């Protein structure tokens, strides 16, 4: 409903100056950005469009990176193929060559990234900005060369290109063989191209005035694999204090050399337009479901996590479009992660991206599992399924589908009703001993932990509620009642069969005594191996208690204190008194960055930050468990405590990569992670502002539960179906003043459970609930 006036004015300004080469940098200079942490210049960045992405280091280098394809996860990727290991710059003046591999700073933007290099000995400063156009198979690099000396400066600019055409992970199962790469200089239009000799994989790179160089040695790097290095050079002449802007592009194709050349030409010709289009796209992401609080750091984290989500969107036309799990080692699609991440996209107003991700996940699941209703866990961007699906994935995805329908009212989601019924049946069929609890691995990837898991049954409860809602919309009332009764029954049993009063916690798992003994003995070995003597002592006491247990059959056990014990509160299945105890118990399994994945791994001092010595999740503090805890606290009325957990997440925001939040807090694992948007947007939008959408019937329920520190806040342009809602709130003493406006005259149910009274639009005071129908409403809540 509101648009940023200075942004529109800025675009007009750019249009008027588009004839100037440096208009490109004028445009960049007006964008929001975040400066990088100087201590993390030798760590990764991600810049991405939906067709291509680039991963390098913030200092301007492209070292070997990643483990899924060992040392190959960085570079320039056009999924499902890689084009280059990377590119680098050098300056040659007379006989001296200076490699630009130590940028003095890194600056991240929603749309791209910038690095500055100072060559004081030559009086030259270079700013390198790159971005990936949103829907193009290419990368544009803009270089601003500044002569800071009082004399003319002539030198040679070299761009070193490390060509390495190869396929994405799991391509060997498609009998794809990586061939040797061979290069070819195309005199007209002056572009260097390369092809994999065994496949139709092509890359094209170059810029106006660049020509092949005889010196193809990369700066401080050697090429591995079947690729090669190719340097392109350009002579530069700068007058005293003069600057010059140069453009360079990299394009790819897995169809033909001609397509790669055409894309390369388009990138250079339309660079300003492509940048402007990307800026507008990201401005729209910012504008919808836009949060404003008196905490600018929190506002920034919320907004940039939306940007992060867009960075992770990936299109492979032969398959579809969807959000990928994380960069650099999980740049493909996960049904499990999407059960969380896509709910975050919906809450953040990114409905198009959410619906695309759902459609692709279902398509890949059909490919992996046929019509069983099972959701796949992980698939590479070549369409190869790695894991057909963990047990927790399917019920969580069903609940996501209901969220998507409630937020968007997209009729295509109703077409999945038959799938939903099959999904419910598939989950129920995994109950091997017919005791009402499916058997199999959930979110916790600990060896042997695959009996009856608390996250699986929590999400099963959530699944029944979602399936019942779908059945009601489809007027399938018999099945709706059946699902509802199953949800009621399961909730009761979660609070009886899974609660362990001694630990004031829900159990990690239910199993036989013998299996619990084995898992506990394994946990002792684990704790000892990572030098947690206090944990060993606790587990040894637990082992004594388990061995003394006289119960027959499966029993609930608290061994690992995994974060999943908080999922009953996440989904609202916990009795309030148990929730209060469990949430209190969970507090000790956190540090200043958030929740430990596995409680027995926690640090006594609770102040550990990693620095990525090796890839392991043991001892990890993770964003998803922290977000789940924040949702759980808010769902049981504890908004202030919930916000404390989100502030813990904020401690790792921009910690290592400016504008991003690592998967493992604060600086380990994936540098951008899809489910982070779930961790922040869902508690803010659905719990604090209390947005409960019912777009299919043109109705919204608003049940605010705002933290006390949020005394002047707003959430604007909230997308619900084709409606837009603005909510502005001010706290004055014991009164909350709301202004709620909407684009269409939908029914708004406003509830505030702890209110002494509610007055609205000049009407008399009422209690707890009111119904509103006009486009603008003013509400006062007396506390």
C-alpha positions in Angstrom: 0.0 0.0 0.0 3.0 2.3 0.4 6.0 2.6 -1.8 9.4 4.1 -1.0 9.4 7.5 -2.6 13.2 7.9 -2.6 13.5 4.6 -4.3 11.3 5.6 -7.2 13.1 8.9 -7.5 16.3 7.0 -7.6 15.2 4.9 -10.5 14.3 8.1 -12.4 17.7 9.5 -11.6 19.4 6.4 -13.0 17.3 6.6 -16.2 18.4 10.2 -16.8 22.1 9.2 -16.3 22.0 5.9 -18.1 24.3 7.2 -20.9 27.2 7.4 -18.5 29.3 4.4 -17.8 29.6 5.0 -14.1 25.7 5.2 -13.8 26.1 1.6 -12.9 28.0 2.5 -9.7 25.8 5.5 -9.0 22.9 3.0 -8.8 24.9 0.6 -6.6 25.9 3.4 -4.2 22.3 4.1 -3.4 21.5 0.6 -2.4 21.4 -0.7 1.2 24.4 -2.8 2.1 26.3 -4.3 5.0 30.0 -4.2 5.4 31.8 -7.5 6.1 33.6 -8.5 9.2 37.4 -8.0 8.6 38.1 -11.1 10.6 36.2 -13.2 8.0 37.6 -12.0 4.7 38.9 -15.6 4.1 35.5 -17.1 4.4 32.7 -17.6 1.7 30.2 -15.3 0.2 27.1 -16.2 -2.0 25.7 -14.1 -4.9 22.9 -15.7 -6.8 20.1 -15.5 -9.3 17.5 -18.2 -9.9 19.6 -19.7 -12.8 23.2 -19.2 -11.6 25.1 -18.5 -8.5 28.7 -17.8 -7.5 30.5 -18.8 -4.3 34.0 -17.4 -3.5 35.8 -15.8 -0.6 35.3 -12.3 0.5 38.9 -11.4 0.0 38.5 -11.9 -3.8 39.9 -15.4 -4.1 38.2 -18.7 -5.1 39.9 -21.4 -3.0 38.9 -25.1 -3.1 35.7 -25.3 -1.1 33.2 -27.8 0.2 32.9 -31.5 0.7 29.8 -32.8 -1.2 31.9 -32.7 -4.3 35.2 -32.4 -2.5 36.8 -29.0 -3.1 34.4 -28.2 -5.9 31.4 -26.5 -4.2 32.7 -23.0 -4.8 33.0 -21.2 -8.1 30.5 -20.3 -10.8 27.6 -22.7 -11.0 24.8 -23.0 -13.6 22.9 -26.0 -12.0 23.1 -28.8 -12.9 26.6 -28.0 -14.1 29.6 -26.0 -12.9 31.2 -23.5 -15.3 34.3 -22.2 -13.4 36.3 -22.7 -10.3 36.4 -18.9 -10.2 38.1 -15.8 -11.5 40.6 -13.4 -10.2 42.3 -10.1 -11.1 45.8 -8.9 -11.4 47.5 -5.7 -12.5 50.7 -5.7 -14.6 52.8 -2.6 -14.9 56.1 -2.8 -16.6 57.5 -6.1 -15.4 55.6 -6.1 -12.1 52.4 -8.1 -11.6 50.2 -7.7 -8.6 47.6 -10.2 -7.7 44.4 -8.8 -6.3 43.8 -11.5 -3.7 43.6 -9.4 -0.5 40.6 -7.1 -0.7 40.6 -4.4 1.9 36.9 -4.8 2.5 33.8 -6.7 1.5 30.4 -5.2 1.1 27.3 -7.2 0.7 24.1 -6.0 -1.0 20.8 -7.8 -1.5 21.5 -8.0 -5.2 25.3 -8.6 -5.3 28.6 -8.0 -3.6 31.5 -5.6 -3.8 35.2 -5.8 -2.9 37.8 -3.0 -2.9 41.5 -3.4 -3.6 44.1 -0.8 -3.0 47.4 -0.8 -4.9 49.1 2.1 -3.1 52.5 1.4 -4.7 50.9 2.1 -8.1 48.4 4.8 -7.0 45.5 2.6 -8.2 42.3 1.7 -6.4 39.9 -0.9 -7.8 36.3 -1.6 -6.9 34.9 -4.9 -8.1 31.1 -5.3 -8.0 29.4 -8.4 -9.3 25.8 -9.6 -9.5 23.8 -12.4 -11.1 20.8 -11.3 -13.1 17.7 -12.9 -11.6 16.6 -15.0 -14.6 19.8 -15.1 -16.8 22.4 -17.8 -17.1 25.2 -15.4 -16.4 27.3 -13.2 -14.1 28.2 -9.5 -14.6 31.3 -8.0 -13.1 31.8 -4.3 -13.0 35.2 -2.9 -12.3 35.8 0.8 -11.3 39.5 1.6 -11.8 40.7 4.8 -10.1 44.0 6.5 -10.6 44.7 8.3 -7.4 48.1 9.7 -8.6 48.8 13.1 -10.0 50.3 11.6 -13.1 49.0 9.4 -15.9 48.9 5.7 -15.2 49.2 3.0 -17.9 48.9 -0.7 -17.0 47.5 -4.0 -18.0 44.4 -5.4 -16.4 44.2 -9.2 -16.3 41.2 -11.4 -15.5 42.2 -15.0 -14.8 39.5 -17.5 -15.5 39.7 -21.0 -14.0 37.5 -23.0 -16.4 36.1 -26.2 -14.9 33.0 -27.6 -16.5 31.6 -30.5 -14.5 28.3 -32.0 -13.4 26.5 -31.6 -10.0 26.5 -34.1 -7.2 25.0 -37.6 -8.0 25.5 -37.2 -11.8 27.4 -40.5 -11.9 24.1 -42.3 -11.4 23.0 -40.7 -14.7 26.1 -42.2 -16.4 27.4 -38.6 -17.0 31.2 -38.6 -17.5 33.1 -35.4 -17.0 35.3 -34.7 -20.0 38.3 -32.6 -20.6 37.6 -28.9 -21.2 38.8 -27.3 -24.4 38.9 -23.5 -25.1 38.3 -21.4 -28.2 38.7 -17.7 -28.8 36.0 -16.2 -30.9 37.5 -13.2 -32.6 34.1 -11.6 -33.3 32.6 -10.7 -30.9 35.8 -11.1 -28.9 34.7 -13.7 -26.4 36.5 -16.8 -25.1 34.5 -20.0 -24.9 35.1 -23.4 -23.6 33.4 -26.8 -23.9 33.5 -30.1 -22.1 34.6 -32.5 -24.8 32.2 -35.3 -23.5 29.1 -33.1 -23.0 27.2 -30.1 -24.3 28.4 -27.9 -21.5 29.7 -24.4 -22.5 31.0 -21.3 -20.9 31.7 -17.9 -22.5 33.5 -15.0 -20.9 35.0 -11.7 -21.8 34.5 -8.0 -22.1 35.0 -5.1 -24.5 38.7 -4.8 -25.4 39.8 -7.9 -23.6 42.1 -10.4 -25.5 43.7 -13.7 -24.6 47.0 -13.5 -22.8 49.9 -15.8 -23.0 50.2 -15.8 -19.2 47.6 -18.2 -18.0 49.0 -18.9 -14.5 46.4 -18.1 -11.8 47.5 -16.0 -8.9 48.5 -18.2 -5.9 46.4 -21.1 -7.3 46.6 -24.2 -9.4 43.9 -25.7 -11.5 42.7 -29.1 -10.6 40.6 -31.6 -12.5 40.0 -31.5 -16.3 39.6 -27.7 -16.7 42.2 -25.1 -17.6 43.2 -21.5 -16.9 42.7 -18.7 -19.4 43.7 -15.1 -18.8 42.1 -12.2 -20.7 43.9 -8.9 -20.7 43.1 -5.3 -21.5 45.3 -2.2 -21.7 44.2 0.6 -19.4 45.2 4.3 -19.7 44.1 6.6 -16.9 44.9 10.3 -16.7 45.7 11.9 -13.4 42.9 11.3 -10.9 40.8 9.7 -13.6 38.5 6.7 -13.2 37.2 4.2 -15.7 34.4 1.6 -15.5 34.9 -1.7 -17.3 32.4 -4.6 -17.6 33.0 -8.3 -17.9 30.6 -11.1 -18.2 30.5 -14.9 -17.7 27.7 -16.9 -19.4 26.9 -20.6 -19.6 24.8 -23.1 -21.3 24.2 -26.8 -21.2 22.6 -26.7 -24.7 25.0 -24.9 -27.2 27.9 -22.6 -27.7 25.6 -20.3 -29.5 23.3 -19.9 -26.6 26.2 -19.1 -24.3 27.4 -16.4 -26.7 24.0 -14.9 -27.0 23.6 -14.7 -23.3 27.0 -13.2 -22.9 26.1 -10.5 -25.4 22.8 -9.8 -23.7 24.5 -9.4 -20.3 26.9 -6.7 -21.4 24.3 -4.9 -23.6 21.5 -4.8 -21.0 23.6 -4.7 -17.8 21.9 -1.6 -16.3 18.4 -2.9 -17.1 19.2 -6.3 -15.6 20.6 -4.6 -12.5 17.5 -2.4 -12.2 15.2 -5.3 -12.6 16.9 -7.2 -9.8 16.8 -4.1 -7.5 13.1 -3.8 -8.1 12.5 -7.5 -7.4 14.4 -7.2 -4.0 12.6 -4.0 -3.1 9.3 -5.9 -3.5 10.6 -8.6 -1.2 11.4 -5.9 1.3 8.1 -4.1 1.0 5.8 -7.0 1.6 5.3 -8.2 5.2 7.6 -5.4 6.1 8.6 -5.2 9.8 9.4 -2.0 11.6 10.4 -2.0 15.3 12.5 0.3 17.4 15.3 -2.2 17.1 17.0 -1.5 13.8 19.3 -4.5 14.1 16.4 -6.8 14.5 14.6 -5.1 11.5 17.7 -5.7 9.4 18.0 -9.3 10.4 14.3 -10.0 9.5 14.6 -8.2 6.1 17.9 -9.7 5.1 16.7 -13.2 5.9 14.1 -12.6 3.2 16.9 -11.7 0.9 18.8 -14.8 1.9 15.8 -16.9 1.0 15.7 -15.3 -2.5 19.4 -16.1 -2.9 18.6 -19.7 -2.4 15.8 -20.0 -5.0 17.0 -22.1 -7.9 15.4 -22.8 -11.3 16.3 -25.8 -13.5 13.7 -25.5 -16.3 13.7 -29.2 -16.9 12.6 -29.7 -13.3 11.1 -26.5 -11.8 11.9 -23.8 -9.3 12.3 -24.1 -5.5 14.2 -23.0 -2.5 17.5 -24.9 -2.0 18.6 -25.8 1.5 21.9 -24.0 1.9 25.2 -22.8 0.4 27.8 -24.0 -0.3 27.2 -27.7 0.3 23.5 -28.1 0.0 22.6 -26.1 -3.1 19.7 -28.4 -4.0 16.2 -29.2 -2.9 15.0 -30.8 0.4 11.5 -31.9 1.3 12.5 -31.9 4.9 13.9 -28.4 5.0 11.0 -27.1 2.9 8.6 -28.2 5.6 10.1 -25.4 7.6 11.5 -22.9 5.1 8.4 -22.6 3.0 6.3 -21.8 6.0 8.8 -19.0 6.6 8.4 -17.8 3.0 4.6 -17.7 3.5 4.9 -15.6 6.7 7.4 -13.3 5.0 5.1 -12.6 2.1 7.1 -14.6 -0.5 4.1 -16.5 -1.7 5.3 -17.1 -5.3 8.5 -18.6 -4.1 6.6 -20.7 -1.6 4.2 -22.1 -4.2 7.0 -22.9 -6.6 8.9 -24.7 -3.9 5.8 -26.8 -3.0 5.1 -27.8 -6.6 8.7 -28.8 -7.2 9.0 -30.9 -4.0 5.8 -32.8 -4.8 7.0 -33.4 -8.4 10.3 -34.8 -7.1 8.5 -36.8 -4.4 6.3 -38.4 -7.1 9.4 -39.3 -9.0 11.0 -40.9 -6.0 8.0 -42.6 -4.3 5.2 -42.8 -6.8 1.7 -42.3 -5.4 2.5 -43.5 -1.9 2.2 -40.0 -0.3 5.7 -40.0 0.9 7.7 -36.8 0.6 11.3 -37.1 -0.5 14.1 -35.8 1.7 16.8 -34.7 -0.7 17.3 -34.3 -4.5 20.2 -32.9 -6.5 19.5 -30.3 -9.2 19.9 -33.0 -11.8 16.7 -34.6 -10.5 18.4 -37.5 -8.8 16.8 -38.4 -5.5 19.4 -39.1 -2.7 17.0 -40.0 0.1 13.3 -40.9 -0.6 12.2 -39.4 2.8 12.7 -39.4 6.5 9.7 -40.2 8.7 9.3 -36.6 10.0 9.3 -35.1 6.5 5.9 -36.2 5.2 3.7 -35.0 8.2 5.5 -31.7 8.4 5.0 -31.2 4.7 1.2 -31.8 5.0 1.0 -29.1 7.6 2.9 -26.8 5.3 0.3 -27.4 2.6 -2.4 -26.3 4.9 -0.4 -23.2 5.8 0.0 -22.5 2.1 -3.7 -22.7 1.4 -4.6 -20.6 4.4 -2.2 -17.9 3.3 -2.7 -17.9 -0.5 -6.1 -19.6 -1.2 -4.3 -21.0 -4.3 -6.8 -23.5 -5.8 -4.0 -25.7 -7.0 -3.3 -26.7 -3.4 -6.7 -28.3 -3.2 -5.7 -30.5 -6.1 -3.3 -32.2 -3.7 -6.1 -33.5 -1.5 -5.7 -37.1 -2.8 -2.0 -36.9 -2.1 -2.7 -35.6 1.5 -4.9 -38.6 2.2 -2.2 -40.9 0.9 0.4 -39.1 3.0 -1.6 -39.6 6.2 -2.0 -43.3 5.4 1.7 -43.7 4.6 2.7 -42.2 8.0 0.2 -44.4 9.8 1.6 -47.5 7.9 5.0 -46.9 9.5 3.7 -47.9 12.9 5.3 -51.4 13.0 4.0 -52.5 16.4 0.5 -50.9 15.9 0.8 -48.8 19.1 -0.2 -45.6 17.4 3.4 -44.2 17.0 5.2 -44.5 13.7 8.7 -46.1 13.8 11.6 -44.5 12.0 14.2 -41.7 11.9 13.1 -38.2 12.4 15.1 -34.9 12.4 17.9 -36.2 14.6 20.6 -37.8 12.5 22.2 -39.9 15.3 23.1 -43.5 14.5 20.5 -45.9 16.0 18.0 -43.2 16.9 15.2 -44.5 14.7 12.6 -46.0 17.0 9.6 -43.8 18.0 10.6 -40.2 17.9 9.0 -37.2 19.6 9.3 -34.9 16.5 7.6 -37.5 14.3 4.5 -37.8 16.6 4.4 -34.0 17.2 4.3 -33.4 13.4 1.8 -36.3 13.0 -0.5 -34.4 15.4 0.0 -31.3 13.3 -0.6 -33.3 10.1 -4.0 -34.6 11.4 -5.2 -31.0 12.1 -4.1 -29.9 8.6 -5.7 -32.9 6.9 -8.9 -32.3 8.9 -8.9 -28.7 7.6 -8.5 -29.8 4.1 -11.3 -32.4 4.5 -13.6 -29.7 5.8 -12.9 -27.4 2.8 -13.5 -30.4 0.5 -16.8 -31.1 2.4 -15.5 -34.5 3.3 -17.0 -34.4 6.8 -16.6 -38.0 7.7 -12.9 -37.9 7.1 -12.6 -34.5 8.7 -14.1 -35.9 11.9 -11.9 -39.0 11.7 -8.7 -36.8 11.4 -9.9 -34.5 14.2 -10.5 -37.4 16.6 -7.1 -38.8 15.8 -5.5 -35.4 16.6 -7.3 -35.2 19.9 -6.3 -38.7 20.8 -2.7 -38.2 19.8 -2.5 -35.0 21.8 -3.7 -36.8 24.9 -1.1 -39.6 24.4 1.7 -37.2 23.7 1.1 -35.7 27.2 0.8 -39.1 28.9 3.0 -41.6 27.0 5.8 -39.1 26.2 6.1 -37.0 29.3 9.0 -37.7 31.7 8.3 -35.9 34.9 11.7 -36.6 36.4 13.4 -34.6 33.7 10.4 -32.2 33.3 10.7 -32.8 29.6 9.1 -34.8 26.8 11.2 -37.9 25.8 13.7 -37.9 23.0 12.3 -41.2 21.9 10.3 -44.3 23.0 11.9 -47.7 22.7 12.5 -51.0 24.4 14.7 -51.0 27.5 17.4 -52.8 25.6 17.6 -50.3 22.8 17.6 -47.4 25.3 20.6 -49.0 27.1 22.5 -49.3 23.9 21.7 -45.7 22.8 22.7 -44.4 26.3 26.0 -46.3 26.2 26.7 -44.9 22.7 25.9 -41.4 24.0 28.4 -41.8 26.8 31.1 -42.7 24.3 30.1 -39.6 22.2 30.2 -37.3 25.3 33.6 -38.7 26.3 35.0 -38.3 22.8 34.1 -34.6 22.7 35.4 -34.1 26.3 32.2 -33.5 28.2 32.9 -35.1 31.6 29.8 -33.5 33.2 27.7 -35.1 30.4 29.3 -38.5 30.9 28.4 -38.3 34.6 24.8 -37.4 33.8 24.5 -40.1 31.2 25.9 -42.7 33.5 23.3 -41.9 36.1 20.7 -42.1 33.4 22.0 -45.5 32.4 21.6 -46.8 36.0 18.0 -45.6 36.0 17.2 -47.2 32.7 18.6 -50.5 33.8 16.5 -50.4 36.9 13.3 -49.7 34.8 10.8 -52.6 35.3 8.4 -51.6 32.5 7.9 -53.9 29.6 7.5 -52.9 26.1 8.4 -49.4 24.8 8.9 -46.6 27.3 9.8 -42.9 27.0 13.4 -41.9 27.6 15.3 -38.6 27.9 18.9 -39.3 27.0 20.2 -36.8 24.5 18.1 -33.7 25.4 17.7 -33.1 21.7 15.9 -30.0 20.6 13.1 -32.1 19.2 11.7 -32.5 22.7 10.4 -29.0 22.2 8.3 -29.9 19.2 5.1 -30.6 21.2 5.2 -26.9 22.2 6.1 -25.8 18.6 2.9 -27.4 17.3 0.7 -26.6 20.3 0.2 -30.2 21.4 1.6 -29.8 25.0 -0.7 -29.3 28.0 0.0 -25.8 29.4 1.4 -26.9 32.7 3.8 -29.4 31.0 4.8 -26.7 28.4 5.8 -24.3 31.2 8.0 -27.0 32.8 9.5 -28.2 29.5 10.3 -24.7 28.2 12.0 -24.0 31.5 14.0 -27.2 31.3 15.1 -26.3 27.7 16.7 -23.0 28.8 19.9 -24.7 30.1 20.6 -26.3 26.7 21.4 -23.0 25.1 24.2 -20.4 24.8 24.3 -16.8 23.6 23.7 -17.9 20.1 20.8 -20.2 20.6 19.8 -23.8 21.3 22.2 -26.8 21.1 21.1 -29.4 18.7 21.9 -32.1 21.2 21.7 -31.0 24.8 24.4 -33.4 26.1 26.9 -31.6 23.8 26.4 -28.3 25.5 29.4 -26.4 26.8 29.7 -25.7 30.5 30.8 -22.1 29.8 28.2 -21.8 27.1 30.2 -19.2 25.2 31.7 -21.2 22.4 32.0 -19.9 18.9 33.4 -22.2 16.2 35.8 -21.2 13.4 35.1 -24.2 11.2 38.1 -26.5 11.8 36.2 -29.5 10.2 32.7 -30.3 9.1 30.7 -31.8 12.0 27.5 -31.0 13.7 28.6 -32.5 17.0 28.3 -29.8 19.7 26.4 -27.5 17.3 24.1 -24.6 18.2 21.7 -24.4 15.3 19.3 -21.8 14.0 16.3 -24.2 13.5 16.2 -25.5 17.1 16.5 -21.9 18.3 13.6 -20.8 16.0 11.5 -23.8 17.2 12.1 -22.7 20.8 11.1 -19.1 19.9 7.9 -20.4 18.3 7.2 -22.7 21.3 7.6 -19.9 23.8 5.4 -17.5 21.9 2.7 -20.2 21.3 2.3 -20.5 25.1 2.1 -16.8 25.7 5.7 -16.0 26.5 6.5 -13.4 23.8 9.3 -11.8 25.8 11.1 -15.1 26.3 10.5 -15.9 22.7 12.2 -12.6 21.6 15.2 -13.5 23.8 15.8 -16.5 21.6 15.4 -14.4 18.4 17.9 -12.0 19.9 20.3 -14.9 20.3 19.9 -15.6 16.6 20.7 -11.9 16.0 24.0 -12.5 17.7 25.1 -14.6 14.7 23.6 -12.4 12.0 26.3 -10.9 9.9 28.8 -12.6 12.2 30.8 -14.1 9.4 29.0 -13.2 6.2 27.5 -9.7 6.1 23.7 -9.8 5.7 23.5 -13.6 6.3 23.1 -16.1 9.1 24.9 -19.4 9.2 23.2 -22.7 9.6 25.2 -23.5 12.7 25.7 -20.5 15.0 27.6 -18.3 14.6 29.9 -19.3 11.7 29.8 -22.9 10.8 28.1 -25.1 8.2 26.1 -23.4 5.5 26.7 -19.6 5.1 23.1 -19.1 4.0 20.4 -21.5 5.2 16.8 -21.8 4.0 15.0 -22.6 7.3 16.4 -19.5 9.0 13.3 -17.6 7.6 11.1 -20.1 9.5 13.1 -19.4 12.7 12.4 -15.6 12.5 9.4 -14.8 10.3 7.0 -17.4 11.8 7.3 -16.2 15.4 7.2 -12.6 14.4 4.3 -12.7 11.9 2.2 -15.6 13.2 2.8 -15.3 16.9 3.8 -11.7 17.9 1.4 -10.1 15.4 -0.9 -13.1 15.6 -1.8 -13.4 11.9 -4.0 -16.4 11.4 -4.9 -16.3 7.7 -8.0 -17.9 6.2 -7.7 -16.5 2.6 -10.0 -19.1 1.1 -12.9 -17.6 2.8 -11.7 -13.9 2.8 -11.1 -13.9 6.5 -8.2 -13.1 8.8 -7.8 -13.6 12.6 -5.4 -11.3 14.4 -4.4 -12.5 17.9 -1.5 -10.3 18.9 1.0 -11.3 21.5 3.7 -8.6 21.4 6.9 -8.5 23.4 6.8 -5.7 26.0 9.7 -4.0 24.4 7.8 -3.5 21.2 6.0 -0.3 22.1 5.9 1.2 18.6 5.9 -1.4 15.8 4.3 -2.1 12.5 3.9 -4.9 10.0 2.9 -3.5 6.6 1.6 -4.9 3.3 0.9 -8.3 4.8 -0.1 -10.6 1.9 -3.1 -12.8 2.6 -4.5 -14.1 -0.6 -5.2 -11.0 -2.8 -5.6 -8.8 0.3 -3.0 -6.6 1.9 -3.1 -5.7 5.6 -1.2 -3.1 7.6 -0.9 -3.3 11.4 0.5 -0.4 13.4 0.7 -0.7 17.2 1.7 1.7 20.0 1.9 0.9 23.6 1.1 3.7 26.0 1.2 2.6 29.7 -1.3 -0.2 30.0 -3.0 0.5 26.6 -2.2 -0.9 23.2 -3.5 1.2 20.3 -3.9 -0.6 17.0 -4.5 0.8 13.6 -5.5 -2.0 11.2 -6.1 -1.3 7.5 -6.8 -3.6 4.6 -7.1 -3.4 0.8 -10.4 -5.3 0.7 -13.3 -5.5 3.1 -12.6 -8.9 4.5 -13.8 -10.1 7.8 -11.2 -9.5 10.6 -11.5 -11.4 13.8 -9.5 -9.5 16.5 -8.7 -11.3 19.7 -6.7 -10.3 22.8 -7.0 -13.0 25.5 -5.6 -11.0 28.4 -7.4 -7.8 27.6 -9.6 -6.1 30.3 -11.5 -4.5 27.5 -11.4 -3.7 23.8 -12.9 -0.6 22.2 -12.9 0.0 18.5 -14.0 2.7 16.1 -15.9 4.6 18.7 -17.9 1.6 19.9 -18.3 0.6 23.5 -15.8 -1.7 25.2 -16.1 -5.4 24.7 -14.2 -8.4 26.0 -11.5 -10.4 24.2 -13.0 -10.7 20.7 -14.4 -8.4 18.0 -15.4 -8.8 14.4 -14.4 -6.1 11.9 -15.4 -5.6 8.2 -14.3 -2.1 7.1 -11.0 -1.2 5.5 -9.6 0.9 8.4 -10.1 0.2 12.1 -8.7 1.9 15.3 -8.7 -0.4 18.3 -7.7 0.2 22.0 -6.8 -2.7 24.2 -6.8 -2.1 27.9 -4.4 -4.5 29.7 
